[in-house]
Amino acid sequence: MLFLLALSGCDRDAGEAGQEQAGLDGAKGDLSGEIATGTIDRAQAGDLMPAVEVTDPDGATLNTGALQGGPVLLNLWATWCAPCIKELPLLDELASDYEGGLRVLTVSQDLQAERVAPFLAERQLANLPAWIDSKNALMDAIPANTLPVTILYDASGQEVWRVVGDYDWSSAAARGALDEALGGASGD
């Protein structure tokens, strides 16, 4: 059972009680074969990045639709999601390695926004600003039912690929896929 939990993402439809633990994705998870978790998926390539306003703990806002002009790796996560927590340090390292060539934008889907900044600070994730979407508008706009979900958008704001579930962002496969999409701009 623990193996299955590790392989699955956090189910958005699990309900408030289930948000404190990672849950199985039921019929939508990799057990059904409908969605392959932890792999690059190009099925939605070309979709535009949704224009959703997210906030930081100080009340500053960012409209994701205004991020065109450079590539963006958008990650939706939550403090209660075990696979999300597992990949955050890898995304922090990725943000540092690709600084100036790729914006890594992590957006918490936590309903209790006050948990996000202390959570990131405690883990010393200095390259991941605390952006919050407590209304889950991004998950609805993408659409996504499972966390984490990470989407690479090109400079014109079009989706290149996405990964549903946690992913090893330090792997050669991840870096190769990013370098290919970014035109060979290595993050090494």
Accessible surface in RSA format (square Angstrom, percent):
REM  Atomic radii and reference values for relative SASA: ProtOr
REM  Chains: A
REM  Algorithm: Lee & Richards
REM  Probe-radius: 1.40
REM  Slices: 20
REM RES _ NUM      All-atoms   Total-Side   Main-Chain    Non-polar    All polar
REM                ABS   REL    ABS   REL    ABS   REL    ABS   REL    ABS   REL
RES MET A   1   149.93  77.6 108.43  71.8  41.50  98.8  95.02  80.8  54.91  72.7
RES LEU A   2   146.32  81.5 140.13 100.2   6.20  15.6 140.43  98.6   5.89  15.9
RES PHE A   3   140.67  70.4 132.23  81.9   8.44  22.0 137.54  83.4   3.13   9.0
RES LEU A   4    59.23  33.0  58.00  41.5   1.24   3.1  58.00  40.7   1.24   3.3
RES LEU A   5    49.17  27.4  47.31  33.8   1.86   4.7  47.50  33.4   1.67   4.5
RES ALA A   6    62.59  57.5  44.16  68.1  18.43  41.9  55.33  77.9   7.26  19.2
RES LEU A   7    77.50  43.2  70.92  50.7   6.58  16.5  72.57  51.0   4.92  13.2
RES SER A   8     6.03   5.1   4.18   5.6   1.85   4.3   5.53  11.8   0.50   0.7
RES GLY A   9     0.26   0.3   0.00   N/A   0.26   0.3   0.04   0.1   0.22   0.5
RES CYS A  10     0.17   0.1   0.17   0.2   0.00   0.0   0.17   0.4   0.00   0.0
RES ASP A  11    18.88  13.2  17.68  17.6   1.20   2.8   0.27   0.6  18.61  18.6
RES ARG A  12    64.73  27.2  52.91  27.0  11.81  28.1  15.21  20.8  49.52  30.0
RES ASP A  13    93.31  65.4  62.86  62.6  30.44  72.0  31.36  73.8  61.95  61.8
RES ALA A  14    45.77  42.1  13.55  20.9  32.22  73.3  22.95  32.3  22.82  60.4
RES GLY A  15    37.46  46.2   0.00   N/A  37.46  46.2  36.73 100.8   0.73   1.6
RES GLU A  16   108.81  62.5  96.37  72.9  12.43  29.6  65.95 127.6  42.86  35.0
RES ALA A  17    99.16  91.2  69.46 107.2  29.69  67.5  81.44 114.7  17.72  46.9
RES GLY A  18    26.34  32.5   0.00   N/A  26.34  32.5  23.14  63.5   3.20   7.2
RES GLN A  19    24.90  13.9  24.82  18.1   0.08   0.2   1.17   2.5  23.73  18.0
RES GLU A  20   109.46  62.8  88.99  67.3  20.47  48.7  47.66  92.2  61.80  50.5
RES GLN A  21   135.47  75.8 129.61  94.7   5.86  14.0  38.26  81.4  97.21  73.7
RES ALA A  22    18.78  17.3   6.55  10.1  12.23  27.8   6.55   9.2  12.23  32.4
RES GLY A  23    19.94  24.6   0.00   N/A  19.94  24.6  18.56  50.9   1.38   3.1
RES LEU A  24    56.28  31.3  41.70  29.8  14.58  36.7  41.70  29.3  14.58  39.2
RES ASP A  25     5.44   3.8   2.39   2.4   3.05   7.2   0.52   1.2   4.92   4.9
RES GLY A  26    45.81  56.5   0.00   N/A  45.81  56.5  41.09 112.8   4.72  10.6
RES ALA A  27    80.22  73.8  63.06  97.3  17.17  39.1  71.02 100.0   9.20  24.4
RES LYS A  28    59.70  29.1  59.70  36.6   0.00   0.0  46.45  41.8  13.25  14.1
RES GLY A  29     3.50   4.3   0.00   N/A   3.50   4.3   3.50   9.6   0.00   0.0
RES ASP A  30    51.44  36.0  32.84  32.7  18.60  44.0  14.06  33.1  37.38  37.3
RES LEU A  31   114.32  63.7  79.53  56.9  34.79  87.4  82.97  58.3  31.35  84.4
RES SER A  32    54.76  46.3  16.87  22.5  37.89  87.3  28.54  60.8  26.22  36.7
RES GLY A  33    64.62  79.7   0.00   N/A  64.62  79.7  34.32  94.2  30.30  67.9
RES GLU A  34   131.15  75.3  95.58  72.3  35.57  84.7  39.00  75.4  92.15  75.2
RES ILE A  35    66.25  37.7  63.27  47.1   2.98   7.2  66.16  47.6   0.08   0.2
RES ALA A  36    65.42  60.2  48.35  74.6  17.08  38.9  53.54  75.4  11.89  31.5
RES THR A  37    23.99  17.1   7.36   7.5  16.63  39.6   3.29   4.4  20.70  31.3
RES GLY A  38    24.89  30.7   0.00   N/A  24.89  30.7  10.87  29.8  14.02  31.4
RES THR A  39    65.63  46.7  62.86  63.7   2.77   6.6  60.25  80.9   5.39   8.1
RES ILE A  40    43.38  24.7  18.11  13.5  25.27  60.9  18.11  13.0  25.27  68.6
RES ASP A  41    53.71  37.6  49.52  49.3   4.18   9.9  18.09  42.6  35.62  35.5
RES ARG A  42   122.94  51.6 108.43  55.3  14.50  34.5  53.41  73.0  69.53  42.1
RES ALA A  43    81.54  75.0  38.24  59.0  43.30  98.5  50.32  70.9  31.22  82.7
RES GLN A  44    65.42  36.6  62.49  45.7   2.93   7.0  17.40  37.0  48.01  36.4
RES ALA A  45    56.41  51.9  31.64  48.8  24.77  56.4  32.12  45.2  24.29  64.3
RES GLY A  46    37.56  46.3   0.00   N/A  37.56  46.3  25.15  69.0  12.41  27.8
RES ASP A  47    69.32  48.6  63.30  63.0   6.02  14.2  21.07  49.6  48.25  48.1
RES LEU A  48   116.76  65.0  98.05  70.1  18.71  47.0  98.05  68.9  18.71  50.4
RES MET A  49    18.96   9.8   6.89   4.6  12.07  28.7   5.96   5.1  13.00  17.2
RES PRO A  50    22.71  16.5  12.44  11.3  10.26  37.3  22.71  18.7   0.00   0.0
RES ALA A  51    74.82  68.8  43.21  66.7  31.60  71.9  43.21  60.9  31.60  83.7
RES VAL A  52    16.96  11.2  13.12  11.9   3.85   9.3  16.96  14.7   0.00   0.0
RES GLU A  53   110.33  63.3  88.10  66.7  22.23  52.9  21.69  41.9  88.64  72.4
RES VAL A  54     0.53   0.4   0.00   0.0   0.53   1.3   0.53   0.5   0.00   0.0
RES THR A  55    53.64  38.2  53.64  54.4   0.00   0.0  36.21  48.6  17.43  26.4
RES ASP A  56    32.92  23.1  28.32  28.2   4.60  10.9   5.68  13.4  27.24  27.2
RES PRO A  57    75.29  54.9  36.45  33.2  38.84 141.2  44.59  36.8  30.70 190.8
RES ASP A  58   138.86  97.3 101.05 100.6  37.80  89.4  31.85  75.0 107.00 106.7
RES GLY A  59    51.19  63.1   0.00   N/A  51.19  63.1  31.96  87.7  19.22  43.1
RES ALA A  60    51.89  47.7  39.18  60.5  12.71  28.9  50.40  71.0   1.49   3.9
RES THR A  61    76.53  54.4  49.23  49.9  27.30  65.1  20.81  28.0  55.72  84.2
RES LEU A  62    29.27  16.3  26.32  18.8   2.94   7.4  29.27  20.6   0.00   0.0
RES ASN A  63    64.26  44.3  58.14  56.2   6.12  14.7  16.35  39.3  47.92  46.3
RES THR A  64     0.75   0.5   0.00   0.0   0.75   1.8   0.00   0.0   0.75   1.1
RES GLY A  65    27.06  33.4   0.00   N/A  27.06  33.4  12.31  33.8  14.74  33.0
RES ALA A  66    80.68  74.2  47.32  73.0  33.36  75.9  57.78  81.4  22.89  60.6
RES LEU A  67    18.69  10.4   8.52   6.1  10.17  25.6  11.93   8.4   6.76  18.2
RES GLN A  68   107.35  60.0  82.45  60.3  24.91  59.3  22.06  47.0  85.29  64.7
RES GLY A  69    69.70  86.0   0.00   N/A  69.70  86.0  37.80 103.7  31.90  71.4
RES GLY A  70    26.06  32.1   0.00   N/A  26.06  32.1  22.44  61.6   3.61   8.1
RES PRO A  71    30.52  22.2  29.03  26.5   1.49   5.4  29.03  24.0   1.49   9.3
RES VAL A  72     2.52   1.7   2.52   2.3   0.00   0.0   2.52   2.2   0.00   0.0
RES LEU A  73     0.00   0.0   0.00   0.0   0.00   0.0   0.00   0.0   0.00   0.0
RES LEU A  74     0.67   0.4   0.30   0.2   0.37   0.9   0.30   0.2   0.37   1.0
RES ASN A  75     0.10   0.1   0.10   0.1   0.00   0.0   0.00   0.0   0.10   0.1
RES LEU A  76     0.52   0.3   0.52   0.4   0.00   0.0   0.52   0.4   0.00   0.0
RES TRP A  77     1.51   0.6   1.51   0.7   0.00   0.0   0.74   0.4   0.77   1.3
RES ALA A  78     0.00   0.0   0.00   0.0   0.00   0.0   0.00   0.0   0.00   0.0
RES THR A  79    15.92  11.3   7.31   7.4   8.62  20.5   5.26   7.1  10.66  16.1
RES TRP A  80    29.06  11.7  16.24   7.9  12.82  30.1  24.07  12.8   4.99   8.1
RES CYS A  81     0.00   0.0   0.00   0.0   0.00   0.0   0.00   0.0   0.00   0.0
RES ALA A  82    56.27  51.7  49.22  76.0   7.04  16.0  52.03  73.3   4.23  11.2
RES PRO A  83     6.23   4.5   3.15   2.9   3.08  11.2   6.05   5.0   0.18   1.1
RES CYS A  84     0.05   0.0   0.00   0.0   0.05   0.1   0.05   0.1   0.00   0.0
RES ILE A  85    53.48  30.4  50.52  37.6   2.96   7.1  50.52  36.4   2.96   8.0
RES LYS A  86   134.64  65.7 115.73  71.0  18.91  45.0  87.94  79.2  46.70  49.7
RES GLU A  87     1.33   0.8   1.33   1.0   0.00   0.0   1.18   2.3   0.15   0.1
RES LEU A  88     0.74   0.4   0.74   0.5   0.00   0.0   0.74   0.5   0.00   0.0
RES PRO A  89    66.63  48.6  60.72  55.3   5.91  21.5  61.43  50.7   5.19  32.3
RES LEU A  90    43.37  24.2  42.98  30.8   0.38   1.0  43.07  30.2   0.30   0.8
RES LEU A  91     0.00   0.0   0.00   0.0   0.00   0.0   0.00   0.0   0.00   0.0
RES ASP A  92    18.86  13.2  18.86  18.8   0.00   0.0   0.22   0.5  18.63  18.6
RES GLU A  93    84.32  48.4  79.28  60.0   5.05  12.0  29.61  57.3  54.71  44.7
RES LEU A  94     0.00   0.0   0.00   0.0   0.00   0.0   0.00   0.0   0.00   0.0
RES ALA A  95    12.86  11.8   7.36  11.4   5.50  12.5   7.73  10.9   5.13  13.6
RES SER A  96    55.08  46.5  43.11  57.5  11.96  27.6   9.47  20.2  45.60  63.9
RES ASP A  97    59.29  41.5  35.10  34.9  24.19  57.2   7.86  18.5  51.43  51.3
RES TYR A  98     8.14   3.8   3.11   1.8   5.02  13.1   7.86   5.9   0.27   0.3
RES GLU A  99   146.24  84.0 117.49  88.9  28.75  68.4  41.17  79.6 105.08  85.8
RES GLY A 100    86.24 106.3   0.00   N/A  86.24 106.3  44.20 121.3  42.03  94.1
RES GLY A 101    35.16  43.4   0.00   N/A  35.16  43.4  28.26  77.6   6.89  15.4
RES LEU A 102     9.66   5.4   0.00   0.0   9.66  24.3   2.04   1.4   7.62  20.5
RES ARG A 103   104.79  44.0  95.88  48.9   8.91  21.2  43.13  58.9  61.67  37.4
RES VAL A 104    10.10   6.6   0.00   0.0  10.10  24.3   0.00   0.0  10.10  27.4
RES LEU A 105     1.61   0.9   1.61   1.2   0.00   0.0   1.61   1.1   0.00   0.0
RES THR A 106     0.37   0.3   0.12   0.1   0.26   0.6   0.00   0.0   0.37   0.6
RES VAL A 107     0.00   0.0   0.00   0.0   0.00   0.0   0.00   0.0   0.00   0.0
RES SER A 108     0.00   0.0   0.00   0.0   0.00   0.0   0.00   0.0   0.00   0.0
RES GLN A 109     4.53   2.5   1.43   1.0   3.10   7.4   1.43   3.0   3.10   2.4
RES ASP A 110     2.48   1.7   2.48   2.5   0.00   0.0   0.01   0.0   2.47   2.5
RES LEU A 111    85.35  47.5  61.48  44.0  23.87  60.0  61.74  43.4  23.61  63.5
RES GLN A 112    80.49  45.0  77.23  56.4   3.26   7.8  23.05  49.1  57.43  43.6
RES ALA A 113    35.94  33.0  32.43  50.0   3.51   8.0  32.60  45.9   3.34   8.8
RES GLU A 114   128.66  73.9 107.13  81.1  21.53  51.3  75.36 145.8  53.31  43.5
RES ARG A 115   102.00  42.8  94.37  48.1   7.64  18.2  34.20  46.7  67.81  41.1
RES VAL A 116     0.26   0.2   0.26   0.2   0.00   0.0   0.26   0.2   0.00   0.0
RES ALA A 117    34.95  32.1  30.94  47.7   4.01   9.1  32.43  45.7   2.51   6.7
RES PRO A 118    80.65  58.8  71.07  64.8   9.57  34.8  78.80  65.1   1.84  11.5
RES PHE A 119    24.99  12.5  19.91  12.3   5.08  13.2  24.49  14.8   0.51   1.5
RES LEU A 120     8.34   4.6   8.00   5.7   0.35   0.9   8.19   5.8   0.15   0.4
RES ALA A 121    73.07  67.2  50.23  77.5  22.84  52.0  61.23  86.2  11.84  31.4
RES GLU A 122   135.15  77.6 101.78  77.0  33.37  79.4  47.00  90.9  88.15  72.0
RES ARG A 123    89.79  37.7  67.83  34.6  21.95  52.3  31.66  43.3  58.13  35.2
RES GLN A 124   154.11  86.2 133.03  97.2  21.08  50.2  42.00  89.4 112.11  85.0
RES LEU A 125    11.80   6.6   5.33   3.8   6.48  16.3   5.99   4.2   5.82  15.7
RES ALA A 126    98.34  90.4  58.47  90.2  39.87  90.7  71.05 100.1  27.28  72.3
RES ASN A 127    61.20  42.2  47.53  45.9  13.67  32.9   8.75  21.1  52.45  50.7
RES LEU A 128     4.76   2.7   0.00   0.0   4.76  12.0   0.28   0.2   4.48  12.1
RES PRO A 129    72.65  52.9  60.02  54.7  12.63  45.9  72.29  59.7   0.36   2.3
RES ALA A 130    15.59  14.3   8.34  12.9   7.25  16.5   8.78  12.4   6.81  18.0
RES TRP A 131    28.86  11.6  28.20  13.6   0.66   1.6  27.14  14.5   1.72   2.8
RES ILE A 132     6.32   3.6   3.81   2.8   2.51   6.1   3.81   2.7   2.51   6.8
RES ASP A 133     6.41   4.5   3.31   3.3   3.09   7.3   3.09   7.3   3.31   3.3
RES SER A 134    42.45  35.9  33.08  44.2   9.37  21.6   4.18   8.9  38.28  53.6
RES LYS A 135   179.94  87.8 155.34  95.3  24.60  58.6 106.82  96.1  73.12  77.9
RES ASN A 136    21.14  14.6  21.14  20.4   0.00   0.0   2.03   4.9  19.11  18.5
RES ALA A 137    36.63  33.7  31.17  48.1   5.45  12.4  34.87  49.1   1.76   4.7
RES LEU A 138     0.00   0.0   0.00   0.0   0.00   0.0   0.00   0.0   0.00   0.0
RES MET A 139     2.15   1.1   2.08   1.4   0.08   0.2   0.00   0.0   2.15   2.9
RES ASP A 140    84.97  59.5  65.14  64.8  19.83  46.9  30.19  71.1  54.78  54.6
RES ALA A 141    51.93  47.7  17.61  27.2  34.32  78.1  29.07  40.9  22.85  60.5
RES ILE A 142    12.58   7.2   0.57   0.4  12.01  29.0   3.46   2.5   9.12  24.8
RES PRO A 143   103.72  75.6  93.01  84.8  10.70  38.9  93.17  76.9  10.54  65.5
RES ALA A 144    11.73  10.8   3.36   5.2   8.36  19.0  11.15  15.7   0.57   1.5
RES ASN A 145    62.21  42.9  56.97  55.1   5.24  12.6   3.75   9.0  58.46  56.5
RES THR A 146     5.86   4.2   4.34   4.4   1.51   3.6   2.78   3.7   3.07   4.6
RES LEU A 147     1.46   0.8   1.46   1.0   0.00   0.0   1.46   1.0   0.00   0.0
RES PRO A 148     0.00   0.0   0.00   0.0   0.00   0.0   0.00   0.0   0.00   0.0
RES VAL A 149     0.60   0.4   0.38   0.3   0.22   0.5   0.38   0.3   0.22   0.6
RES THR A 150     0.28   0.2   0.28   0.3   0.00   0.0   0.00   0.0   0.28   0.4
RES ILE A 151     0.92   0.5   0.92   0.7   0.00   0.0   0.92   0.7   0.00   0.0
RES LEU A 152     1.24   0.7   1.24   0.9   0.00   0.0   1.24   0.9   0.00   0.0
RES TYR A 153     3.22   1.5   3.22   1.8   0.00   0.0   0.16   0.1   3.06   3.8
RES ASP A 154    47.93  33.6  44.17  44.0   3.76   8.9  23.17  54.5  24.76  24.7
RES ALA A 155    47.43  43.6  41.72  64.4   5.71  13.0  41.95  59.1   5.48  14.5
RES SER A 156    62.28  52.6  51.09  68.2  11.19  25.8  50.32 107.1  11.96  16.8
RES GLY A 157     1.57   1.9   0.00   N/A   1.57   1.9   1.52   4.2   0.04   0.1
RES GLN A 158    73.86  41.3  73.86  54.0   0.00   0.0   4.54   9.7  69.32  52.6
RES GLU A 159     5.30   3.0   0.87   0.7   4.43  10.6   0.00   0.0   5.30   4.3
RES VAL A 160    35.99  23.7  31.29  28.3   4.70  11.3  33.80  29.4   2.19   5.9
RES TRP A 161     0.38   0.2   0.38   0.2   0.00   0.0   0.21   0.1   0.17   0.3
RES ARG A 162    13.01   5.5  13.01   6.6   0.00   0.0   2.77   3.8  10.24   6.2
RES VAL A 163     0.19   0.1   0.19   0.2   0.00   0.0   0.19   0.2   0.00   0.0
RES VAL A 164    21.92  14.4  21.22  19.2   0.70   1.7  21.22  18.4   0.70   1.9
RES GLY A 165     1.82   2.2   0.00   N/A   1.82   2.2   1.58   4.3   0.23   0.5
RES ASP A 166    24.57  17.2  17.70  17.6   6.87  16.2   0.61   1.4  23.96  23.9
RES TYR A 167    30.96  14.5  24.26  13.8   6.70  17.4  22.84  17.2   8.12  10.0
RES ASP A 168    72.63  50.9  65.93  65.6   6.69  15.8  32.51  76.5  40.12  40.0
RES TRP A 169     0.12   0.0   0.12   0.1   0.00   0.0   0.12   0.1   0.00   0.0
RES SER A 170    54.07  45.7  32.18  42.9  21.89  50.4  15.85  33.8  38.22  53.5
RES SER A 171    31.72  26.8  23.45  31.3   8.27  19.1  29.20  62.2   2.52   3.5
RES ALA A 172    91.56  84.2  69.01 106.5  22.56  51.3  76.69 108.0  14.87  39.4
RES ALA A 173    70.15  64.5  51.23  79.1  18.92  43.0  62.83  88.5   7.31  19.4
RES ALA A 174     0.01   0.0   0.00   0.0   0.01   0.0   0.01   0.0   0.00   0.0
RES ARG A 175    25.92  10.9  25.92  13.2   0.00   0.0  19.63  26.8   6.29   3.8
RES GLY A 176    37.24  45.9   0.00   N/A  37.24  45.9  32.19  88.3   5.06  11.3
RES ALA A 177    11.76  10.8   6.40   9.9   5.36  12.2   9.11  12.8   2.65   7.0
RES LEU A 178     0.00   0.0   0.00   0.0   0.00   0.0   0.00   0.0   0.00   0.0
RES ASP A 179    27.95  19.6  27.95  27.8   0.00   0.0  12.53  29.5  15.41  15.4
RES GLU A 180   130.13  74.7 105.15  79.6  24.98  59.5  48.05  92.9  82.08  67.0
RES ALA A 181    40.58  37.3   2.78   4.3  37.81  86.0  13.26  18.7  27.33  72.4
RES LEU A 182    31.81  17.7   7.23   5.2  24.57  61.8  13.22   9.3  18.59  50.0
RES GLY A 183    71.38  88.0   0.00   N/A  71.38  88.0  38.38 105.3  33.00  73.9
RES GLY A 184    54.77  67.5   0.00   N/A  54.77  67.5  29.81  81.8  24.96  55.9
RES ALA A 185    53.01  48.7  40.60  62.7  12.41  28.2  52.45  73.9   0.56   1.5
RES SER A 186    64.91  54.9  37.51  50.1  27.40  63.1  34.88  74.3  30.03  42.1
RES GLY A 187     2.20   2.7   0.00   N/A   2.20   2.7   0.29   0.8   1.91   4.3
RES ASP A 188   159.68 111.8  92.05  91.6  67.63 159.9  65.13 153.3  94.55  94.3
END  Absolute sums over single chains surface
CHAIN  1 A     8648.6       6163.0       2485.5       4935.7       3712.9
END  Absolute sums over all chains
TOTAL          8648.6       6163.0       2485.5       4935.7       3712.9
